[in-house]
Amino acid sequence: MDFSLSADLQELQARTRAFIRDRIIPLESDPRQTRHGPTDDFRRELNALAAEAGLLAPHVGTDYGGLGLNNVGRAIVFEESGYSLLGPLAMNIFAPDEGNMHLLEAVATEEQKDRWLRPLARGEIRSCFCMTEPAPGAGSDPSALNTTAVQDGNHYVINGTKWFITGADGAGFAIIMAKGEDGNATMFLADMDTPGIEVVRAMNSLDTAFPGGHAVVQFNNLRVSAGDILGEPGKGFRYAQVRLAPARLTHCMRWLGAARRAHHIASHYAGQREVFGHKLVAHEGVGFMLADNEIDIRMSRLAIWHTAWVLDQGARGTTESSIAKVFCSEAIWRVVDRCVQVMGGQGVTDETLVARIFNEVRGFRIYDGPSEVHRWSVAQRVARQGANW
């Protein structure tokens, strides 16, 4: 494995870093940021800045206006974008849109791509992915899917409730996971203004960076044409893996950038603040926390790069992405938690971005599968391998 970056990728990394520093960070105090994410007019302004810089949706293919980055390229660029909480949104690489673009590019028909992927990649609309359900429905166990799709001629009638649906409020369309009469899952595409789709309420959460927040969505006799099935009927769970394995990794990439930002803020503070006659960083209790931050950041990046490389070789990377997701989510949390501690009272106020990052990254240990589920998945592989040792 070659850890060196090509000249093109180094240039792109530097350009992304400069864009975040010069154009996005100065906008972090813009008042158009609500309890449920930045407003849509603010998002569009940010997207326009990224488009001007040639950095809008860089992960999608050139046919859709992107740069066609592979997974290693995304690892470099997405980390740089995450250095500002507004960066991934500006570059149109935030969840759930980034993962939905990846899925549509891989699975959708040309007609579906023209209808939904192209405007999504251009930032003209947002999207949501409707899979998670209230108990006893699908959550960490997607096989518990309760939302149903019953065929009626050339249409399907969908009924069910979803929740924790990121970006549903204000989304242009949804990808809906529903169970067919044969018990298999199918993915459907539907515009959010279609009769039968109701955004019931927004759910207040620790994080506030996702546009549209997280919502409860109800499907009441929603009629979807058979032509709007995404991929083939009955293969929804397989397509979910097409989306989820890379999406777990891109979360790691973006939040690593945020952790790096918190670490830089805390390190600067520790180098300026004088306590008991010495700079704060000179006290071992603080210096060791910052050293541990460096270790967690470095090891997270290596886990990300390795998994990205595995995916770029054409492998599924299921176990690698689970390992990276667990390690990175917990390491990133440790980094930001230490930053709060290093900064003391300053770390729990809005005087700096550290407290905000602290709130944002906590959910990462749950989103896209909690650590416990991924550990269980890895343990099953260990058990299978152990039988042959």
N, C-alpha and C positions, 0 to 999 in steps of 0.2 A: 504494500500500500504506500503510495506516494503522498506525503502530507504537504508538499509544496503547492502553491497556488499559481495558476497560469497568469501571465501578464494581463490578459483580459479580465480575469476574475479579480486580480489585485486592483485594477483600475475601477471596476464596478464597486468593489468594497469601499474604496476611497471616495468615489462619487456618492455612494449612498450615505456614508458617514458625514460627508460635507453637507448633503441635502438635509439630513436630520438635524445637524448642528445649526445650520444657517437659516433654514426655512421653517422647520417644524417646532423645535424647542422654543423659539420666541413666541409661539402661539399657544403654549401650554396653559396660560392663564386666561384664555378666551372664555368669556362667560357662557358661551353656547355649549356647555357641558352639563348635562342634567343627571338626575339620580339614575336614569336609565340610558345613559350614553350620550355622546355628542349628537346635536341636532342634525337633520339631514342637510340643511343648507351649509352648515359648517363642514360636514363630510364632503360635500361636493366641491367646496373651495379647496379643501386639502387635496382631494383627488386631482383637481386642476393643476395644483402646484407640482404634484408628482408626474402628471402627464407632460408638463412643460419640461421637467428634468429628465424625461425619458425613463421613468421608474414606476410607471403605473402597471400593476398586475404583471410583474416580470416573470412570474412562474408559468404563465400560460404560453402556448405556442405563438410563434410570430404571425400565424394566420389570424389570431385573435387580438393582436396588438401587443403581445408580451415579448419576452426575450427568450422563451423556451428553456429556462434554466433547468438543469438536472437537480437531483436532490442535494448534491454537494454544493452546487451553486446557490441553491436556496438557503442552505445552512449559513453560508457567509452573509448573504444579503438580508435574510430575515433577522439574524442576530443584530445587525446594524440598525434595522428598522425599529427593533424593540427597545432601543436605547431611549426612545421617547414613547410614552404610552399612546401618543397620537400617530406614531410612525407607521405601524402596520395598517391602521385605518387609512392614512393618507395614501399609502402605496397599494391599497386594495388587496392586501394579503392577510387580512384579519379573519378570524373564525366568525361565522361559519362559511362566509363567501369563498375563502381560499380553498377549503376542502370541497365545496360544491363545484367550483370551477374545475378542480382536478377530476372529480367524478364525471361531470358532464363531458369533459374533453375525452375521457377514456371510454364512456359507455353510450352517450347520447347519439341519436341519429343526426344527420346533417340538418334536417328541418328543425329539430329540437335545439341544436346548437345555434342556429340562426335566430331562433325565437327567444332563447333564454341565455345562452352562454355569451354571445357577443355583447348584448347590452350590460350584462353583469360584469364582464371584463373591462368594459369602458367606464364603469362606475355610474351608469345611468340608473341602475336599480340595485337593490339589495336582495338577499334571499334568506331562507331558513331551512333547516333540516329537521323534520318532524319524526322522531323515533321514540324518545323517552316518554313514558306514561306514568300516571299515578298507580300506586299499588291497587290490585295485584298485577298490573301490567308490566311492560318491558322497562327495565332500568339497566342495571349492571348485567342482567340476564336477558338478552334480546329475544330469546326463544319464548319468553312469557308475553309476547306481543298480543294485545287485546283488540286493537283497532282492526276492523273488518272491511273487506272489499268484496262485494257480492256482484257478480256479473249480471248485467241486464242488457241483453242485445249487444250493441257495440260500445257499451259504456260499463263502468263499474260504479257502484254506489258505496261510498265510504262513510263509516260511522265510527266514532271513538273520540277519546280525549288524550291530548298530549300536554306535557308540561316541561318546564325548564327549556323552552324552545327559544334559543338565542336569536335575537334579531327579528322575531315574528312581527312585532309592531312596526309597521312601515315597510315591510318587505314587499317586493314585487311578485315573488313566487315562492312556492314551497316544494321541497322534495319530501314526499310522504311515504312512510313505511306502513304497510297494512297487510293483514293476513287474509289470504284467499280461502275459498271454500275447501280447498284441498289441504289447508293447514300451512302451506308455504307462504313466505313473505314476498311481496312485490313492491317495487318502488314506483310511485306515481308523481308526475309533475302537474302542478296546478297554480294558476294565477291566484294571488291572495284575495282578489276582489270577486272571485267566483262565488255565487250563492251556495251556502252550506258551510262556508269557513267563517268561524267567529273567533276573534282574539278576545278571550273572556276577560283577562286581567293581566297586569304586569306583576311580576314577583320581585319584591325588594330583595337585594342580595348584597354581599360584601363588595363585590366588584361593580364598577360603574363605567367601564371603558367600552363595553360592547354596545354599538348603536342598536336601539330598539330594546335593550335590556333582555330579560328572560320572561317568557309569557306562558300562560295557559291557553291552549288552542283547542277549540271544539270543532269536530266535523259532524255535521247533521245532514245526512242524506246528500252528501257531496257527490255530484255526478262528474266523473272524469272519463274522457274518451279513451278507448283502447289504444289509440294512436299516441296518447300521452303517457303510456307506460315507459319508464326509464329502463332500457335494457330488455331482458326477457322476463315474462311472467314467472313467478316462483323462485327467482334467483336473487331476491332482495338481500338476503344475508351475505351472499357471496359478494355482491356489489358494495355492501357496507364495509367489508374488509378492504376493498379497493380504495375506499375513502378514508377509513379510520386509521389504518397503519401509518400512512404518510402524515395524516392530520395530527396524530399523537406527536410525531416528530417535529412538525412545524410549530406546534405549541411550545415544545422544548426550545426551539430556536428563538422564538420571539421573547419568551420570558427570560431566557438567558441574557438577552440584551437589557431587559429591565433590571435584572439582578446586578448586572455590571454597572448600570447607572447608579443604583443605590450604593454599591460598593465604592464607587468613585466619590460620591457625595460624603459618605461616612469617612473615607480615608482622608479627604481634604479637611474635614472638620477635625479629625484626630491630629492632623499635622499642624493645625492652627491653635487649637484650644490648649491652654496651659493649666495644669492641675498639679498641686503639690510641688511646684517648682520645676516641672518638666512638661514638655509637650505630651498630650494624651497618648499619642502613638508610642512613646517611649516606655510606657507602663506595660509590663508583660501581659497583663490581663486583657488589655485592648489590642496590643500588637499581635498576640496570638490569635485573637478573633479575626483580625484582618488577614493574617496568614492563612487561616482556615478558609476564609472566603476565597482567597486566590486558588487554593487547592480545589475547592468545590467547583469554582468557575472553570478551571482548566480541565478537570475530569469530566464535567458535564459536556464541555465542547468536544472532547475526544469521543465520548459516547455518542453524541449527535453525529459527528463526522463519520464514525465507523458505521453506524446504522444507515446513514445516507449513502455511503459507499456500497453497502450490501444491497440496498434497494436499486442503486444504479447498475448493479451487476445483473439485474433482472430477477433476483430472489424476492420472495414474499416478505421476508424480514419480520415475520410476526413476533418471534421470540426476541429478536434484537430490539424491535420497537417497544415491546413491553418492558424490557430491562432498562432501556434509555428513558422511558416515560417515568418509571418508578424512581430511578436514580436522580434524574434531572429535577423532577417536581419536588423531591425531598431536599436535594442539595440547594436548589434555588430558594426554597423556603428557609433553609438554614442561613443562607447568605443574607437574605433580607432581614430576618429576625435578628441576626448579629448586628446588622447596621443600625437597627432601632436601638439596641442595647448600647452600642458605641456612642450614639448621639444623645443618649439620656433623654431628658425632657424634650429636646428638639426633635427627637425621633418619633414622638407620638403626637406632634402637632402638624399643621399644614404649612409650617414655615419652610419646609423643604418637601421634596417629592417622596421621601422615604416612607412615610406613613401611608400615602396613597398606594405606592407599590406593594407595601405589606398587605393591604386589603386585596389588591388585585391578584396577587400570586397564590393566596391561600386556596382558592377554589381549584387551582390546577391539579392538586393532589386528588381531586374527585372527578373533574371533567375528563371525558374520553376514557373512562374506566378508573375507578379508585385504585390506589396502590395495592390494596388487599386482593382485588380481582386479578390484577396483573401478576402478583406474586403467586396466586393460586394457579394461574395458567402456566407460569414458568415451572412450578412444582410438578405439574402433570407431565411436563416434558422430562424433568429430572427422573420421575418415577419410571417413565417408559425407557429412558436410557439406562437406568439402574438395573433393569432386568437383564441387560446384555453385558454388564460389567463383570 
